[in-house]
Amino acid sequence: MTSASATMAWRAGLRARSLPAARWSQRPSALLPKRAERLPGAVRYASESAPATATEPVKEAAKELPKRAARKSRKGLYGTSFALALLVGYIYGTDTRASIHRYAMVPLIRMLYPDAEEAHHFGVEILKSLYEYGMHPRERGNPDADGALATEVFGYTLSNPIGISAGLDKHADIPDALLDLGPAIVEVGGTTPLPQDGNPKPRVFRLPSQHGMINRYGLNSKGADHMAAVLKQRVRDFAYAAGFGDHEGSEQHVLNGDANVPPGSLVPGKLLAVQVAKNKLTPDGDIDAIARDYTYCVDRVAPYADILVVNVSSPNTPGLRDLQAAAPSQLS
Ligand SMILES: Cc1cc2nc3c(=O)[nH]c(=O)nc-3n(C[C@H](O)[C@H](O)[C@H](O)COP(=O)(O)O)c2cc1C
């Protein structure tokens, strides 16, 4: 090869190597094969050079298919497991006998709320919210159905002899949630005629070594009118659900016994007790004023109570216990 022909051959090689770049800038039509790959159903001519990579996307798509299917079934598995976990969690967490309540929830609440009264309020609020959403703990099945624990009280047959005494649900926020825990009697209150704050805080103390507590609430109450309104609305909601409509007086059907449930508890075999007390500011020695306190409360809440409890024993209201010396007729 002469040096001139060698130079030409070298130039031709150089041009050939630089062609792709030149194609890009000078011949837009050179992009066609790529566009053809992108457009489904696009015709590709034999004259066009089919690059070796044209089948790659197809191969990739073929490989991707089983991967996609695996991803989909993995997602399905996660979804099903999550739904199952929720269901098991719901069944377990809403069982009043589940250990989690005693061994996890109670210590957790005590840790979160070092003040016993705040823990009490939190407990009531959380039960109230859980009840609204149907997520509250409850007795599963009907363990009282065999009648083994049936107990006769005031001529009424209770499904069991367990009761929750006054002070836990001071303002009748959660009577239904408490009844669902299993007891046959729930006592709400005590309530006083006028709202009163009770004693200064702190006034509730834990005694961990004794598994007990000291209560010096002093009958904090939102008042009998408030309690009556709450209980009335509760009966009204029940009347509506039982098909008696939602109008002024629809609750009267339930209170009359048309729904075949006690008007207080609204659950056969169970009773609702409402506790009434006198206001702290009502003078100790004025027996007429004290009698008026009790009768005011009774007038307001009696329609919604299966049992009325008269508090003459609280050590936190000065002089209240002295009323035990008064004949019941003096208070009536
Ligand atoms: C925080 C707290 C508040 C209470 N409030 C009242 C109340 O308002 N009226 C009442 O008669 N008893 C009240 N009590 C007393 C309880 O109803 C119950 O008689 C007392 O706790 C003893 O029962 P126990 O041994 O099961 O706790 C209260 C007790 C506690 C711990």
PDBQT file of the ligand as one rigid body, heavy atoms in Angstrom, charges set to zero:
ROOT
HETATM    1  C1  LIG A 401     -61.324   7.242  92.680  1.00  0.00    +0.000 C 
HETATM    2  C2  LIG A 401     -62.483   6.815  93.537  1.00  0.00    +0.000 A 
HETATM    3  C3  LIG A 401     -63.649   7.569  93.512  1.00  0.00    +0.000 A 
HETATM    4  C4  LIG A 401     -64.730   7.183  94.283  1.00  0.00    +0.000 A 
HETATM    5  N1  LIG A 401     -65.874   7.926  94.250  1.00  0.00    +0.000 NA
HETATM    6  C5  LIG A 401     -66.947   7.533  94.956  1.00  0.00    +0.000 A 
HETATM    7  C6  LIG A 401     -68.172   8.223  94.911  1.00  0.00    +0.000 A 
HETATM    8  O1  LIG A 401     -68.348   9.196  94.184  1.00  0.00    +0.000 OA
HETATM    9  N2  LIG A 401     -69.201   7.784  95.683  1.00  0.00    +0.000 N 
HETATM   10  C7  LIG A 401     -69.070   6.680  96.484  1.00  0.00    +0.000 A 
HETATM   11  O2  LIG A 401     -70.026   6.322  97.158  1.00  0.00    +0.000 OA
HETATM   12  N3  LIG A 401     -67.930   5.983  96.520  1.00  0.00    +0.000 NA
HETATM   13  C8  LIG A 401     -66.870   6.384  95.793  1.00  0.00    +0.000 A 
HETATM   14  N4  LIG A 401     -65.700   5.670  95.846  1.00  0.00    +0.000 N 
HETATM   15  C9  LIG A 401     -65.661   4.459  96.664  1.00  0.00    +0.000 C 
HETATM   16  C10 LIG A 401     -65.934   3.262  95.786  1.00  0.00    +0.000 C 
HETATM   17  O3  LIG A 401     -67.227   3.324  95.251  1.00  0.00    +0.000 OA
HETATM   18  C11 LIG A 401     -65.787   1.951  96.552  1.00  0.00    +0.000 C 
HETATM   19  O4  LIG A 401     -66.760   1.912  97.554  1.00  0.00    +0.000 OA
HETATM   20  C12 LIG A 401     -64.462   1.837  97.187  1.00  0.00    +0.000 C 
HETATM   21  O5  LIG A 401     -63.485   2.049  96.225  1.00  0.00    +0.000 OA
HETATM   22  C13 LIG A 401     -64.300   0.457  97.814  1.00  0.00    +0.000 C 
HETATM   23  O6  LIG A 401     -64.442  -0.542  96.880  1.00  0.00    +0.000 OA
HETATM   24  P1  LIG A 401     -63.157  -1.327  96.340  1.00  0.00    +0.000 P 
HETATM   25  O7  LIG A 401     -62.552  -2.003  97.525  1.00  0.00    +0.000 OA
HETATM   26  O8  LIG A 401     -63.709  -2.291  95.346  1.00  0.00    +0.000 OA
HETATM   27  O9  LIG A 401     -62.275  -0.312  95.724  1.00  0.00    +0.000 OA
HETATM   28  C14 LIG A 401     -64.626   6.039  95.091  1.00  0.00    +0.000 A 
HETATM   29  C15 LIG A 401     -63.446   5.293  95.103  1.00  0.00    +0.000 A 
HETATM   30  C16 LIG A 401     -62.394   5.671  94.334  1.00  0.00    +0.000 A 
HETATM   31  C17 LIG A 401     -61.135   4.857  94.351  1.00  0.00    +0.000 C 
ENDROOT
TORSDOF 0
